[in-house]
Amino acid sequence: MTNLSTDVAIIGGGMVGAALALGLAQNGFTVALIEQQTPAVFNPELPPDVRVSAVSAASIALLNSLGVWQSVTAMRSHPWRELETWEWDNARVVFSAGELGVPVLGHMVENPVLQRALWDAVSSHPAVTCFCPATLRSLSTVAKGLQLVLDSGEMLTARLVVGADGAHSKVREMAGIGIHGWEYDQACMLITVKRPQESGDRTWQQFTPDGPRAWLPLMGNYGSVVWYDKPARIQALNKLPLVQLANEIRAHFPARIGETVVVARGAFPLVRRHAWRYVKQGVALIGDAAHTIHPLAGQGVNLGYRDVEALLDVLINARSYGEDWSSKNVLLRYQARRYPDNILMQTGMDLFYASFSNRLGPVKLARNLGLMAAANAGKVKTQVLKYAIGL
C-alpha cells in the first residue's frame, strides 16, 4: 500500500489541475495528482467534441510556457480573430485582434484535446506521481501537513492540498469552506454542427430576451452553436431528433448561421458559485472548485488559468525566500490576487445577464445605446478587450 510523502497533492487532473501540477513540477516541487479518469486518446477521425473552450491569448501564453500548446495545436484547435456582438442590427460591436496588434484573440479548443495534451505532459514528468483512476476518500491534518486517503486505501501526506476538482469539490467540502451562489433562470445547450462553408475566424453573439445565441468557429466547416434559453425550453430542445433540432436552429438563429447538420449536443444548467474563501492552512482552491461563472463571455477556463498563474507565482516566490510556502499567510497572497478579479468578472457577467434578460422598452433602449457607445469607445473599448483576453 502506497504511503507517499509529497510537496503538493492536487485533486483533479483536468484542464486546470493538470496545468498547475505541470507548472509546479517544472519548478522543483514534487506533486501527487489524483484524477478519476484518464483522458481519452485523441482520434482525428472523430468530429469535434461538444465540449469546447474559448482559450484566450493569455491562457495560450501560459500553456506555451508549460510546453504543451504545441501538442494542442498538433491535435486540433481553431483560431478566432474577431468577436461581434449585437441585439439591434444597428448596434453592433466588433472587437478584433488587429485593434490590439496581436495575431489572434484566442483559439477554440475541445476540452478533451486540452486535457489530453496536459495529461501526456504531466503523467510523464518524473516529479509527478499520478493516481488514476482514484478519488479522495478523506482529508485530515497531521504533524507534517495533511493526510489524504484514497478510495483504494492508499495514503499520501502533503504539505499543500489543492482542490481542482470542479464545482462540487470534495476538497472544498472536506476543508469546511462554504460557498454562496444561485442557479440562473437560464440553461445552455452546446451543439456541434457542420455546414457547407468554412467556419471562418469570427465568433459572434446575438442577445435576445430569452438568452444569447452564439456561434463559435471550429476547424474546417465545423462550428459550435451555443443556445441559451429558459431551462424548460433547453430541456425540450435536448429531446428533439437531431434533424428537427437543426430546423429549430435555422428558425431561431440569425440567417447567417446557414444550413446546418447537427453532429452532437449537450445541455447543462447555469449556476453561479463562489467559495467564501480560497485558502486555509495547507489548502487552496482553484478553478471551478473556487468559482463558477455564467459562460456568457467564455471566461470559465481562462479564470482557472489565471488562478494557476497566480498560485504558481506565490508558491515559487515564497519558497525562493525561504518562507513556509504552504502556510495560510502565504496562501492568502494568492487569495488576495484572485478573489477580487473573479468577483469582478462574475459581477460583470451577472449585469449582462440581468440587463439583456429584461424586456422593458427603456432597458432595451439603454442597453443598445450602450452597445453603440461601446463600438465607438476607442481606448476604453481596447482596454475592455485586453482585460477579457488577459493582456
N, C-alpha and C positions, 0 to 999 in steps of 0.2 A: 504493500500500500504506500502510495506516494505521501511524503511529508516534506514538501518543498518550502524553502525559505527564499523569498524574493523581495526586490525593492517595491515593485508595484504590481498589483493584481487588477486587471481590467475585466469587468463583467460586461460582455457584449463585444463581439468582433465584427460588427457591421461597418458601415462606411465611416463612421466617426470613431468608434472604439479602436478599430484596426489602425487608423491613421495615427492616433495617439500612441498606441503600442509601438509602431514602427519608429515614430519620432523619438520616443524615449530610448528605445534600443539603440538607435543610431547615435545617441548622446551618452552612452555608457551606463544606462540603468538596466537592471535585469527585470524582465517582465514575464508575468503569467497571464495568458489571455484565455478566458473562459467563454466559449461560444456554443450555442445549442446545435447549430447545423453548419456543415461545410458548404460554402457557396458552390453552386453548380459550375461545372466546366463550361466555358464559352463555346457555343456552337454557331458559327457564322451562317449556317444554313437556315437557322430559325429566324422568324420575323422579330422585330424589336419587342422587348418586354413591355408590358403595360405600365410598369413602374419606372418613371423617368424623372430625373432631377435636372434643373437648370443650374449647372455648376458655374459660378461666377469667375471672373478673371482672378480675383484674389484667392479663391479656393484652388484654382488651377495652379497658381504660383506656389501654394503650399504643397500640392501634390507633386509638382515639379521638384521642389526642394527635397521631398521624400524619395524621389527617384521612381515614381510609379506612373506619372502621367503618360509617358511614352508607351507603357504597357496598355493603358486605357485606350489611347488612340490606335494602337496596333490591333485592338479588338474592334471597337466601334464607338464613335461619337460624332456629333454634328455641330459645327459652329453656328452661332447666331450673332448677327452684327447690328440688328435693328429691333427695336421694340416700339410697337404702335398701340395706343390705347384711345378709346373714344366711347361716347354714348350717343351724342348727336353727330351727324356726319360732318358738320362744320365746326366741331370742337375736338379735333384730333390732335394728339400729341405724339410725336415721333422722336425717340431717343436713338442715337446712332453711335457706333464705335468711332466714326470719323470725328465726331464732336470732341472726343477725348484724346484723339490721336493714338488710339490703340487698334490693333488688328481685329479683335473680336470683343464682344461683351461677355461671352461665355460659351460653353458647349452644352448641348443636350446629351446626357449620358444615361443609359439604362442603369438602374440601381444594381442589378446583378453583375454588370460589367465592372462597375467601380468596386464592388465588393470583392470580385474575383481577383482583380489586379492587386488590391491591397492584401488580400489573404495570401496570394502567392509570395508576395514580398515578406510579409511578417512571419509566415509559417516557416520560411527558410532561413530566418535570421538566427544566428547562434545565441543571441541574448534573450530570445523569446521562447518560452515553453507554452505550447498550445494544448488546451484541454478541450477536445471536441469529438463527439458531442458531449456536452456537460452542462449542468445547471447548478446554480448556487442553492444549497440547502439551508445553511446557517452562517451567521457572521457574528463574531464576538471579540471583545477586547482581551488581549493577553499582554504579558510583560513586554514583548518585543514588537508590539503593533496590533494587528488584527488577525484572527484566525478564521479561515474560510473552510467550510466543509461542503464538498460537492455531493451530488446525488449518487455518485459511485462509491462514496465513502472516503475518497481521497481528501487529504487535509493540506492546506497551504497556510503559511504565515507571511504577511506582507506589511511593510511599513505604511503603505498607502493603498487604499482600495478605491477604484474609480468606477462609478456607475455609468456605463454607456449602454445600458440595457433597455432603452426605449421608454415610451410613455408610461408603461405600467411597471416601472423599475422596482425590482426586488431589493436592490441596494438602497434605494431611497426609503423604501418601507422598513427594511431591517435597521437602517440608521435612525429611524424615527423622525425623518424630515417630512413635514406636511406639504401639501400643495393647495393652491386655490385656482379656481377656473370655472368654466361653464361650457356647455355644448351649444354651438350656434344653431339657429333655426335654419340650417342650410346643410346640405350634403354635397358630395363631389363625385363625379364619375370621370375616370380616365379611360379614353377609348383610343386604341391604336387603329389607324386607318391607312389605306393605300389608295392613291389617286393616280390618274394618268400622267399628271405633270410632276416635275421635280418640286420638292418642298420649299426650296429657297432658303434664305438666311434671315428672314424676318419673323419674329413671334408677335402675335397680336392678341388683343383682348378687348372685347366689347362689353360694356357694362349694361345690364338690364335690371329692372326692379326685382326679378326673380333670382338674379345672380349673374356673374360674368360668364361669357362664352369665350373660350380662348383656343388658340392654335399654337402648337409647339412643333417646329420643323424637325424632322429626323432625317436619317440618311436616305439617299435616293428619293423615291416618291412615297416614302412613309411619313406619317406625321402622327402627333398625339392631339386628340381633341379633348379639351377639358370643359366639362359641363357642370356648373354649379346651379343648384335649384333646391326647392323645398325637399326635405327628407322623403316624404311620401312620393313625390314626383320621381326622384332618383331611384327609389326602390321599384317603382313601376317600370321605369326605363330599363332597369337591370334585368327584368324578367322577359323583355321582348326578344324575339328571334333577331339574329344579327342583321338580317336583311331589312327588317322593319325598323331596327334602331338606326340604320343608315338613312332611311326615309325621314325619321324624326330629326336627324342632324341637318339634312337639307332643308327641312321645313322651319327650323328654329335658329339656324346659324346664318350669318351673312352669306350672300350669294358667292362670295369669293372662295368659300370652302370647296365649291365644285362637287364633282361626282366622287363619292367615297365608297369604298368597300371596307366594312368593319372586320378587323382581324382579331381583336381581343378587347376585353373591357374589365374594369374593376371599379367598385363603388365603396366609399367609406364615409363615415360621419366626420364632421369638423368639430374639434374640441380644442379649447384654449386651456392650457395648464401652465402653471409656473410654480416651481418649488419655492417655499418660503425662504430658503437659503440654499446655497450650492455646496457648502462645506461644513464639516465639523472635524474634530481631531482625527486625522488619518483617513478621512473620507472626502471625496469630491464627486460632483455630478457634472456630466457634460451632455450636450445634445438633447435629444428628446427626454432623457431622464430628468433634465433640469427645466426644460421649457418646450412647449409645442405652440405652434403659431398658425393662424389662418393662412393657407397656402396661396393666397391671392397673388403675392409677388414672388412666389417660388423661393422663399428665403430659408426654408427649413434646414436643409443640409449645409447651407452656407453659414448659418448661425452656428451650427455644430462645429464647422471647421474654424470659425473664429474662436470658439471655446478651446479647441485643440491648440491653436497658435498661442493663446494667452496662457494656458496651463503649462505648455512646454516652456515658454519663456520664463514663467515664475519659478518652476522647479529647477530648471537648468541654472538660472542666475543664483537662486538661493544656495544650491549645492556648491557653486563656484566660490561663494563667500563663506563656506563652512557652516551654514545655518542648518537647523533641523528642518529640512525641506518638506517633511510630512506633517509638520505641526500646524495647528489651526491658525496661528498668527501668520504663517507664510501663505497658507491656502486662502486666507481672507484677501490677499492681494489679487488672486485670481477672481474671486467673487466681486471685488470692487471694480475690476475692469469689465467684467462681462454682464453683471446684473443690470446696470443702468442701460447698456446698449440693447440688451434683449427686451427690457421693458419698453424702451422707445420704439423698437420695431414692432412689438406686439400691439402697442397702443396705436401706432400708425395704421396697421392693418385693420384694427377694430374701428377706427374712424372711417376708413374707406368702406368697410362692410356696412356700418350704420348709415353712412351718407348715401351710398348707392343702392341700399335696400329700401330707401324712403320714397314713396310715390307722391308726396305732396309737391304741387307745382312750384312753389317758391324754392324748395330744397333742390328740386331738379334743375331749376334755372341757375341757382347758385353754384351747383357742382359743375355744370357745363361751362359757366363763366370762368370757374376756377381752372378747368382744363384748357380753355382758350388762353388764359393768362399764363399758364404753365408753358404752353407752346412758344410763348414769346418772352420767357423769363430770363433768357441769356445765361449769365453766370450762375444764377440761382438754379436753373434747370440742370446745368452741368454739374453743380455740386451735389444735387439730389441723385443724379445718375452715378456719380463717383461713390457716394455713400452706399447706394444699392448694390453695386458690384464690388464694394470693399476696397476701392482705390484711395 
